[in-house]
Every structure is written in C-alpha cells, then in structure tokens.
C-alpha cells in the first residue's frame, strides 16, 4: 500500500494556504512544495542522510525534500559534541551530514551544507513511499545512559497523526506554534501533522517567552505543544487562553502546581504520554479527562496492557501502527523490548476506572528493604508543597537496606528542613530521602527534562 503524498496533496488542494510562518515570513504550500522538489533533486542519490535539525525554514525544506526523494533522515541534535555526532552516525551507517555551519568530525562528510541543496535548479519527480519505508531516524534521549536508534516509518507517522487527532482535535483551519526542536519527535510530528491536514505552522527557532506570547496573538494560534518546564515559564510571563483551543503537554510529568495555575486561567490543557519509539504521544488526557482523573494521561483501550503486576502496578505495554518495528541500533535490544506483540515502554503505572496513571521509569525504581519506592511520587510531594524549583530523587547503595533514596534539588536556598516537614505526614517513613543535596542547577536533557541518570552520575562522583 502506498502512503499519501502529503505535501503534494496539500499543494494541489490548498496551494495558496500558508504552510509555514518563520521570522514573520509566510510560505504557501505551493511554494513549500516547489522548494522541496529542488531539494529532492539534490538528495535523490542518497539513501540516508544526517541532518543537523535546527528549527529553520531551510531545514523544513530539507525534511520535505528528503521525503520527496525517498531519502531517510537521521535527525541530529544540534547540542551534541562532534564525538557524539560521529558515534550516532556510525551506529546507523550514514556518513553525510547536512549542516548550516562547518563542523569538523573525523570520518564524516560535513562539506555538504544545507544551502548547497537549496541552490539546486532542477526539480525532481517525487517518489511514492510505502508505509513501511523509513522516514526519520531519531535517538532516544538517553536518560538511562544508552542511546538507541529508532526508525520511524511513514506508516508510524501517519498513524501517530490520526491518534493525536482523535483527542487533540485540529483541522485545516488550525494554526500550530512549534517551539519544540525538530530533532525531537515532539517537534517533527507537528511539522508532519500539519502537512497531512493543510494546517499552518508558526515555527520558532528557540524559546523566547515574549515572542511566543506575541505570536499567539498575532497569528491567532489555536494549538501549542510544550513540555512542563516551558509551560511554567509562559505562565510566569502572563500566559492567557488567547485564541488557544489546546496546549499539548508532553516530555515529562506535569506538576500539580503548574496544572493548577493553568486551570485557574482557563487554559485548555491536554496531558499526554509518548516516546520516540511510539512516534510521539500514544495516549492523551483531554480537559474533561483531567477533571475526572486529574493526574492520569488519558483513557486506555485494548492497545494497552500492564505486565508483571504487583498490587495492580505493572510495566506499561502498548501496541499499534504508531509503534516502531524495532531498533536500528542496537538490534539486540529487540528481545527486551517486545512481549506478546506489545512494546514495553519501561514505564511503571496502573489503570483505575479506565484511566492510565504513570508512576515512574522501571529503571528508576528504588528497592529499599524489599519495599518499592517510586522517585516521582516523592518528587511530586516536594514540588507541590515547597519552593523547590526542580528535583531528582535517586538511589544510593546502603549496606542495611540495599538502596535508600537521596534527594538532589534545585532551589534558591537550603530547604532541607522544609522538605522533611512536608514529607513527615504525607509519605511513609521508608520513602523519606536519607540525604539532601541542594544545587543551583540540575542536569537536564536537551528537551529540558531533569536527567536522573546524569544527576546520579554527578552525585556518585561528588559524594
């Protein structure tokens, strides 16, 4: 079965419709298609390329051009070091990196610049891609220390868009502001959803609160995707509902205090749970769901199952057309990733009254004296009741208990006593951290999420 030619279809159906707004410059779907055809000519000889995927108009042309050429795109995080880029490219057998600036990486061809591809004068007859053909390759965020190469097919992306649309409703009349990096699935998926439905995207190349507030009003933005940290920053900057029909939150669990602030302002919040391996969110809680089951990520169906349950809590498995077929690297990871046709997310949760609740990553679970301790449970209590800005609860080896929890937190002042007082009558004593460390800034991943893995590495070195 052939996949729909998304950009070609949009250029035919809505040629004069604005596809992209970048730095106040509007590009129609016809213009986007014409630019992409030229890029396709430059790329058609490549089976696979790597792209330093910054949020620029040129990279939008590159992504669409690669799709028209049938060229697979390895999305490279712009924040990586040269050594990290080289390792990622080697792991997926690609040796050509398209960039907007010169980068010296041994054994990698970086003399090919995005501008060179954009200067092509000949157009290319677009290929038809099968649903099982790879569109993009992304690397997991590495919060567990091991980065895996995830192939995302055209079918995965198409199914993901359909799944998103079921709960986070959008249409050809929607205007979606995209501040999320294109090298993350959350950012790329917006670009692809938009072209499938002829939406308009307002693309930002960074997170600037006032610029976002201005553009929400100027372009009458209806849809916005954020992570909890950026939602909090916008709330501090005076975010109001404006023309918004929905803000989709992903990337990490939304703190109760941030959710409360947003709801008090009548901001339409949708919380979600997704991964690189599931081509963005796999489940979404609507505003009505949040009222019924405040801390859930939405209603489950037959595509969800809990495995190895203890007292109703187990590892979350998911299946569907949006789920990857297996890792490109390391291929050996497949055996530990799928069970009975379900992708094992590595997240622990429970289902209550048809709603799914996420507790923690399985690998982050702390076992102390035979008791299971979920770091996120402790973190949420502290975040919701103190002046702590960010937090990571991590395990520390202990001769008596095996492991004990340690609290590393980001705050303006020492809050050890305040935290102890908050925990006293809210959590069982075995869950209380046995050590507290204040820091000015916790280590985060490129999408702003606190990296427990990196924090633990730092703690082990320092203490």
KETORNU-931003 format. One line per 10 residues: their letters; for each residue z, x, y of C-alpha. Coordinates in steps of 0.25 Angstrom, whole numbers. Layout:
<nodes>
A) Z X Y  ...
</nodes>
This chain:
<nodes>
XXXXXXXXXX) 0 0 0  -4 5 14  6 5 25  3 -2 38  -3 8 48  8 5 58  3 12 71  -12 8 69  -8 -7 67  1 -6 80
XXXXXXXXXX) -11 0 88  -20 -11 83  -10 -23 85  -3 -18 97  -12 -7 104  -6 -9 118  8 -11 113  18 0 118  21 8 106  30 20 112
XXXXXXXXXX) 36 22 125  40 36 127  45 42 140  40 29 147  26 31 141  21 19 133  11 22 122  4 10 115  2 8 101  -13 11 102
XXXXXXXXXX) -10 24 110  0 28 99  -10 26 88  -21 34 96  -11 45 98  -7 45 83  -21 45 78  -23 58 85  -10 64 79  -15 59 66
XXXXXXXXXX) -27 67 66  -19 80 69  -9 77 58  -18 71 47  -19 85 40  -4 85 38  2 78 26  16 81 32  21 86 46  35 88 52
XXXXXXXXXX) 37 82 66  48 87 76  50 72 78  55 71 93  55 57 100  42 60 107  29 52 109  21 63 103  30 62 91  27 47 90
XXXXXXXXXX) 12 51 90  15 61 79  22 52 70  12 41 71  0 51 70  6 57 57  7 43 51  -7 40 54  -11 53 48  -3 51 35
XXXXXXXXXX) 6 63 39  20 63 34  30 67 46  43 75 43  52 71 55  59 83 60  72 82 68  70 89 82  84 94 82  83 103 69
XXXXXXXXXX) 82 118 69  70 126 65  76 129 52  80 115 49  66 110 52  60 121 43  69 116 32  65 102 33  50 105 34  51 114 22
XXXXXXXXXX) 58 103 14  47 93 15  35 103 15  30 102 29  26 114 37  20 108 50  30 103 61  25 96 73  33 98 85  33 97 101
XXXXXXXXXX) 38 111 102  37 124 95  47 127 84  48 140 77  50 136 62  46 146 51  36 141 41  34 129 49  21 126 57  26 121 70
XXXXXXXXXX) 14 125 78  9 111 77  14 103 89  14 88 91  6 90 104  -5 96 95  -6 84 86  -6 75 98  -18 82 104  -27 78 93
XXXXXXXXXX) -40 71 98  -45 66 85  -39 53 79  -37 51 64  -39 39 55  -25 35 51  -21 35 36  -14 24 29  -1 28 24  5 22 11
XXXXXXXXXX) 19 16 11  24 28 2  18 39 11  28 47 19  28 44 34  40 52 38  50 63 32  64 64 38  76 72 35  90 65 33
XXXXXXXXXX) 99 68 44  107 78 36  121 72 38  124 76 23  118 90 25  106 89 17  93 84 24  83 76 15  69 74 18  66 59 18
XXXXXXXXXX) 51 54 16  49 40 24  37 33 19  28 23 27  34 12 18  48 17 21  46 16 36  39 2 35  50 -4 26  60 2 35
XXXXXXXXXX) 54 -5 47  53 -18 40  68 -17 36  72 -13 50  65 -25 56  72 -35 47  85 -33 54  82 -25 67  71 -35 72  59 -29 80
XXXXXXXXXX) 45 -33 83  32 -28 91  39 -32 103  51 -23 101  54 -10 109  62 0 102  68 12 109  68 24 100  78 35 103  80 40 89
XXXXXXXXXX) 73 53 84  60 51 77  65 61 67  75 51 62  71 39 54  78 30 65  69 35 76  56 36 67  58 22 61  58 16 75
XXXXXXXXXX) 44 22 78  38 17 65  45 3 66  39 1 80  25 5 76  25 -5 64  29 -17 73  22 -12 86  35 -10 93  37 -2 106
XXXXXXXXXX) 46 11 105  53 17 117  54 32 112  65 41 117  66 56 114  81 57 116  93 48 118  95 46 133  104 34 136  99 30 149
XXXXXXXXXX) 85 32 145  87 23 133  94 12 142  83 13 152  72 11 141  80 0 134  78 -8 147  64 -3 152  57 -5 139  65 -17 135
XXXXXXXXXX) 69 -10 122  72 -20 110  76 -10 99  84 2 99  89 11 88  101 20 90  112 28 82  127 25 85  128 37 94  117 33 103
XXXXXXXXXX) 121 18 104  135 23 109  128 32 119  120 20 124  132 11 124  139 21 133  127 21 142  127 6 144  118 0 133  116 -15 134
XXXXXXXXXX) 107 -24 126  95 -24 136  83 -29 128  88 -23 115  87 -32 102  93 -22 94  99 -8 93  98 -2 79  109 8 75  108 18 64
XXXXXXXXXX) 110 32 60  125 31 59  136 20 58  139 13 71  153 14 76  160 1 78  164 5 92  149 7 96  145 -6 89  156 -14 97
XXXXXXXXXX) 151 -8 110  137 -12 107  140 -26 103  149 -29 115  136 -26 123  128 -36 115  119 -24 110  111 -28 97  116 -18 87  110 -16 73
XXXXXXXXXX) 116 -6 64  109 0 53  110 9 41  98 18 37  94 32 33  82 41 34  79 38 19  78 23 22  69 25 34  79 20 44
XXXXXXXXXX) 89 9 42  90 1 29  99 -9 34  103 -15 48  114 -24 53  110 -34 63  119 -38 75  122 -51 67  126 -42 55  135 -33 63
XXXXXXXXXX) 142 -46 68  144 -50 53  147 -36 47  150 -27 59  149 -13 52  138 -16 42  124 -11 42  118 -24 38  115 -33 26  111 -27 13
XXXXXXXXXX) 101 -32 3  96 -29 -11  91 -15 -6  106 -10 -4  115 -6 -15  129 1 -16  130 11 -27  143 17 -33  152 7 -26  167 9 -26
XXXXXXXXXX) 175 -3 -20  161 -9 -14  157 4 -7  145 12 -12  133 20 -9  122 12 -2  109 12 -9  96 6 -2  82 3 -7  69 -2 0
XXXXXXXXXX) 56 2 5  62 9 17  69 19 8  63 33 5  58 36 -9  65 50 -10  68 62 -2  57 73 0  67 83 1  75 86 -7
XXXXXXXXXX) 68 78 -18  80 79 -27  88 70 -18  81 58 -24  90 57 -36  103 56 -28  96 46 -18  91 34 -26  98 25 -36  92 13 -43
XXXXXXXXXX) 82 13 -32  92 13 -21  92 25 -10  106 30 -10  110 31 5  122 40 3  130 29 12  142 22 7  144 8 10  148 -6 6
XXXXXXXXXX) 142 -20 6  150 -32 11  145 -46 14  131 -41 12  132 -30 23  132 -15 21  142 -6 27  141 9 27  153 17 25  148 32 24
XXXXXXXXXX) 139 42 18  143 44 4  143 59 6  153 58 18  163 50 9  177 57 9  185 56 -4  199 59 -2  209 58 -13  199 49 -20
XXXXXXXXXX) 198 39 -8  184 37 -2  185 40 13  173 35 22  172 44 34  164 33 42  176 24 41  185 34 47  175 37 58  173 23 62
XXXXXXXXXX) 188 20 63  190 32 72  177 30 81  181 15 83  195 18 87  195 31 95  188 39 105  181 48 95  166 49 98  161 53 84
XXXXXXXXXX) 167 57 71  165 63 57  175 61 46  172 72 36  179 76 23  188 89 21  192 95 8  206 93 4  214 98 -8  222 86 -10
XXXXXXXXXX) 212 75 -7  199 81 -9  194 77 4  200 72 17  193 66 30  192 74 42  189 68 56  180 76 65  178 68 78  171 69 92
XXXXXXXXXX) 180 66 104  183 70 118  198 73 114  207 75 102  208 61 95  215 65 82  228 56 85  220 44 89  211 45 77  223 46 68
XXXXXXXXXX) 230 34 75  217 26 73  216 29 58  230 26 55  230 11 53  215 10 51  211 19 39  219 22 26  226 36 28  217 43 17
XXXXXXXXXX) 205 40 27  212 47 38  206 61 42  215 72 39  209 81 50  203 78 64  194 87 72  189 84 86  175 89 91  167 88 103
XXXXXXXXXX) 154 84 96  152 81 81  140 86 74  129 75 73  115 74 66  103 73 74  104 57 75  118 58 81  126 55 69  138 63 66
XXXXXXXXXX) 135 72 54  148 72 45  141 83 37  140 93 49  153 89 54  159 93 40  152 106 40  157 109 54  172 105 50  171 113 37
XXX) 167 125 45  177 123 56  189 119 48
</nodes>
